[in-house]
Amino acid sequence: MNDRKRMSKLRQKRIKSVKKQIETHKDKIESEEGRLDTTKNYWEKEINEKFLKQLEKDKKFIKKNGNSD
């Protein structure tokens, strides 16, 4: 039981940090010029493939295992 509560808390923190990272990437898309290895498409792809999937997984876990509050 304690492990699930702890994991829920950790995932809630991760959700906050991933949302912050998404905002950072969106700012980079709007403000920065693309480079050879980090183009605007790269930032969009990373948001879509990496961060949004992680948010979904974490939200499902929290919903399934209950809120830690």
C-alpha distances in whole Angstrom, upper triangle without the diagonal:
4,5,5,6,9,10,11,13,14,15,17,19,20,21,23,25,25,27,29,30,31,33,35,36,37,39,41,42,44,45,46,48,47,47,48,44,43,44,43,42,40,38,38,37,34,33,33,31,29,28,27,26,23,23,22,20,18,18,17,14,13,15,13,10,11,12,11,13
4,5,5,6,8,10,11,12,14,15,17,18,20,21,23,24,26,27,28,30,32,33,34,36,38,39,40,42,43,44,46,45,46,46,43,41,43,42,41,39,37,37,36,33,32,32,31,28,27,27,26,23,22,23,20,17,19,18,15,14,16,15,11,12,12,10,12
4,5,5,6,8,10,10,12,14,15,16,18,20,21,22,24,26,26,28,30,31,32,34,36,37,38,40,41,42,44,43,43,43,40,38,40,39,38,36,34,34,33,30,29,30,28,25,24,25,23,20,20,20,17,15,17,16,13,13,15,14,11,12,13,11,14
4,5,5,6,9,10,10,12,14,15,16,18,20,20,22,24,25,26,28,30,31,32,34,35,36,39,40,40,43,42,42,43,39,37,39,38,37,35,33,32,31,29,27,27,26,24,22,22,21,18,17,17,15,12,14,13,9,9,12,10,7,9,9,8,12
4,5,5,6,9,10,11,13,14,15,17,19,20,21,23,24,26,27,29,30,32,33,35,36,38,39,40,42,42,42,43,40,38,39,38,37,35,33,33,32,29,28,28,27,25,23,23,22,19,18,18,16,13,14,14,11,9,12,12,8,8,8,5,9
4,5,5,6,9,10,11,12,14,16,17,18,20,21,22,24,26,27,28,30,32,33,35,36,38,38,40,40,40,41,37,35,37,36,36,33,31,31,31,28,26,27,26,23,21,22,21,18,17,18,16,13,15,15,12,11,14,14,11,11,10,8,11
4,5,5,6,8,10,10,12,14,15,16,18,20,20,22,24,25,26,28,30,31,32,34,36,36,38,37,38,38,35,33,34,33,33,30,28,28,28,25,23,24,23,20,18,19,18,14,14,15,12,10,12,12,9,9,12,12,9,11,10,9,12
4,5,5,6,9,10,10,12,14,15,16,18,20,21,23,24,25,27,29,30,31,33,34,35,38,37,38,39,35,33,34,33,32,30,28,28,27,24,23,23,22,20,18,18,17,14,13,14,12,8,9,10,7,6,9,10,8,8,7,6,9
4,5,5,6,9,10,11,13,14,16,17,18,20,22,23,24,26,28,29,30,32,33,34,37,36,37,38,35,32,34,33,32,30,28,28,28,25,23,24,24,21,18,19,18,15,14,16,14,10,12,14,11,9,12,14,11,11,8,6,9
4,5,5,6,9,10,11,12,14,15,16,18,20,21,22,24,26,27,28,30,31,32,34,33,34,35,32,29,31,30,30,28,25,26,25,22,21,22,21,18,16,17,17,13,13,15,13,9,12,14,11,10,14,15,13,13,11,10,12
4,5,5,6,9,10,10,12,14,15,16,18,20,20,22,24,25,26,28,30,30,33,32,33,33,30,28,29,28,28,25,23,23,22,20,18,19,18,15,13,14,13,10,9,11,9,6,8,10,8,8,11,13,11,12,10,10,13
4,5,5,6,9,10,11,13,14,15,17,19,20,21,23,25,26,27,29,30,32,32,33,34,31,29,30,28,28,26,23,23,23,21,18,19,20,17,14,14,15,12,10,12,11,8,8,11,10,8,11,13,12,12,9,9,11
4,5,5,6,9,10,11,12,14,16,17,19,20,21,23,25,26,27,28,31,30,31,33,29,27,28,27,27,25,22,23,23,20,18,20,20,17,14,15,16,12,11,14,13,10,11,15,13,12,15,17,16,15,13,11,13
4,5,5,6,8,10,10,12,14,15,16,18,20,21,22,24,25,26,28,28,28,30,26,24,25,24,24,22,19,20,20,16,15,17,16,13,10,12,13,9,8,12,11,8,10,13,12,12,15,17,16,16,14,14,16
4,6,5,6,9,10,10,12,14,15,16,18,20,21,23,24,25,28,27,28,30,27,24,25,23,23,21,18,18,19,16,13,15,15,13,9,10,11,8,6,9,10,7,8,12,11,11,13,16,15,15,13,14,15
4,6,5,6,9,10,11,13,14,15,17,19,20,21,23,24,27,27,28,30,27,24,25,23,24,22,19,19,20,17,14,17,17,15,11,12,14,11,9,13,14,11,11,15,15,13,16,19,18,17,15,15,16
4,5,5,6,9,10,10,12,14,15,17,18,20,21,21,24,24,25,27,24,21,22,21,22,20,16,17,18,15,13,16,16,13,10,12,14,11,10,14,14,12,13,17,17,16,19,21,20,20,18,17,19
4,5,5,6,9,10,10,12,14,15,16,18,20,20,23,22,23,25,22,19,20,19,19,17,14,14,15,12,9,12,13,10,6,8,10,8,7,11,12,10,12,15,15,15,18,20,20,20,18,19,20
4,5,5,6,9,10,11,12,14,15,17,18,19,22,22,24,26,23,20,20,18,19,17,14,14,15,13,10,12,14,12,8,9,12,10,8,12,14,12,12,16,17,16,18,21,21,21,19,19,20
4,5,5,6,9,10,11,13,14,16,16,17,21,21,22,25,22,19,20,18,19,18,14,15,16,14,11,14,16,14,10,12,15,13,12,15,17,15,16,19,20,19,21,24,24,23,21,21,22
4,5,5,6,9,10,11,12,14,15,15,18,18,19,21,19,15,17,15,16,14,11,12,13,10,9,12,13,11,8,11,13,12,11,15,16,15,17,20,20,20,22,25,25,25,23,23,24
4,5,5,6,9,10,11,12,14,15,17,17,19,21,18,15,15,13,14,13,9,9,11,9,6,9,11,10,7,9,12,11,11,14,16,15,16,19,20,20,22,24,25,25,23,24,25
4,5,5,6,9,10,11,12,14,17,17,19,22,20,16,16,14,15,15,11,11,14,12,9,13,15,14,11,12,16,15,14,17,19,18,18,22,23,22,24,27,28,27,25,25,26
4,5,5,6,9,10,10,11,14,15,17,19,17,14,14,13,15,13,10,11,14,12,10,14,16,14,12,14,17,16,16,19,21,20,21,24,25,25,27,29,30,29,27,27,28
4,5,5,6,9,10,10,12,12,14,16,14,11,11,9,11,10,6,8,10,8,7,11,13,12,10,12,15,15,15,18,20,20,21,24,25,25,27,29,30,30,28,29,30
4,5,5,6,9,10,12,13,16,18,17,13,12,9,11,11,8,8,11,11,8,11,14,14,12,13,16,17,16,19,21,21,21,24,26,26,27,30,31,31,29,30,31
4,5,5,6,8,11,12,15,18,17,13,13,10,13,13,10,11,14,13,12,15,18,17,15,16,20,20,19,22,24,24,24,27,29,28,30,33,34,33,31,31,32
4,5,5,5,8,9,11,15,14,10,10,8,11,11,8,10,13,12,12,15,17,16,15,17,20,20,20,23,25,25,26,29,30,30,32,34,35,35,33,33,34
4,6,6,8,8,11,14,14,10,8,5,8,9,7,8,11,11,11,13,16,16,15,16,19,20,20,22,25,25,26,28,30,30,32,34,35,35,34,35,36
4,6,8,10,14,17,17,13,11,8,11,13,10,11,14,15,14,16,19,19,18,19,22,23,22,25,27,27,28,30,32,32,33,36,37,37,35,36,37
4,7,10,13,16,16,13,12,10,13,14,12,13,17,17,16,19,21,21,20,21,25,25,25,27,30,29,30,33,34,34,36,38,39,39,37,37,38
4,6,9,13,13,10,9,8,12,12,11,13,16,16,16,19,21,20,20,22,25,25,25,28,30,30,31,33,35,35,37,39,40,40,38,38,39
4,7,10,11,9,8,8,11,12,11,14,16,16,17,20,21,22,22,23,26,27,27,30,32,32,33,35,37,37,39,41,42,42,41,41,42
4,7,8,6,4,6,9,9,9,12,13,14,16,18,19,19,20,22,24,25,26,28,30,31,32,34,35,36,38,40,41,42,40,41,42
4,6,5,5,8,11,10,11,14,15,15,17,20,20,20,21,24,25,26,27,30,31,32,33,36,37,38,39,41,42,43,42,42,44
4,6,7,10,11,10,12,15,15,16,18,20,20,20,22,24,26,26,28,30,31,32,34,36,37,38,40,42,43,44,43,43,45
4,6,10,10,8,10,13,13,13,16,18,17,17,19,21,23,23,25,27,28,29,31,33,34,35,37,38,39,41,40,40,42
4,7,8,6,7,10,11,10,13,15,15,15,16,19,20,21,23,25,26,27,29,31,32,33,35,36,37,38,37,37,39
4,5,5,7,9,10,11,13,15,15,16,17,19,21,22,23,25,27,28,29,31,33,34,35,37,38,39,38,39,40
4,5,5,6,9,10,11,13,14,15,16,17,19,21,21,23,25,26,27,29,31,32,33,35,37,37,36,37,38
4,5,5,6,8,10,10,12,14,15,16,17,19,20,22,24,25,26,28,30,31,32,34,35,36,35,37,38
4,5,5,6,9,10,10,11,13,15,16,17,19,21,22,23,25,27,28,29,31,32,34,35,34,35,37
4,5,5,6,9,10,10,11,13,15,16,17,19,20,21,23,25,26,27,29,31,32,32,31,32,34
4,5,5,6,9,10,10,11,13,15,15,17,19,20,21,23,25,26,27,29,31,31,30,32,33
4,5,5,6,8,10,10,12,14,15,16,18,20,21,22,24,25,27,28,30,31,30,32,34
4,6,5,5,7,9,10,11,13,15,16,17,19,21,22,23,25,26,28,29,28,29,31
4,6,6,5,6,9,10,11,12,14,15,16,18,20,21,22,24,26,26,25,27,29
4,6,6,5,7,10,11,11,13,15,16,17,19,21,22,23,25,26,26,27,29
4,6,6,6,9,11,11,12,15,16,17,19,21,22,23,25,26,26,27,30
4,6,6,6,9,10,11,13,15,16,17,19,20,21,23,24,24,25,27
4,5,5,6,9,10,11,12,14,15,17,18,20,21,22,21,22,24
4,5,5,6,9,10,11,12,14,15,16,18,20,21,20,22,24
4,5,5,6,9,10,11,12,14,15,17,18,20,20,21,24
4,5,5,6,9,10,11,12,14,15,16,18,18,19,21
4,6,5,6,9,10,11,12,14,15,16,15,17,19
4,5,5,6,9,10,10,12,14,15,15,17,20
4,6,5,6,9,10,11,12,14,14,16,19
4,5,5,6,9,10,11,12,12,13,16
4,5,5,6,9,10,10,10,12,15
4,5,5,6,8,10,11,14,16
4,5,5,6,8,9,11,15
4,5,5,5,6,8,11
4,6,5,7,10,12
4,6,9,12,14
4,7,9,12
4,6,9
4,6
4
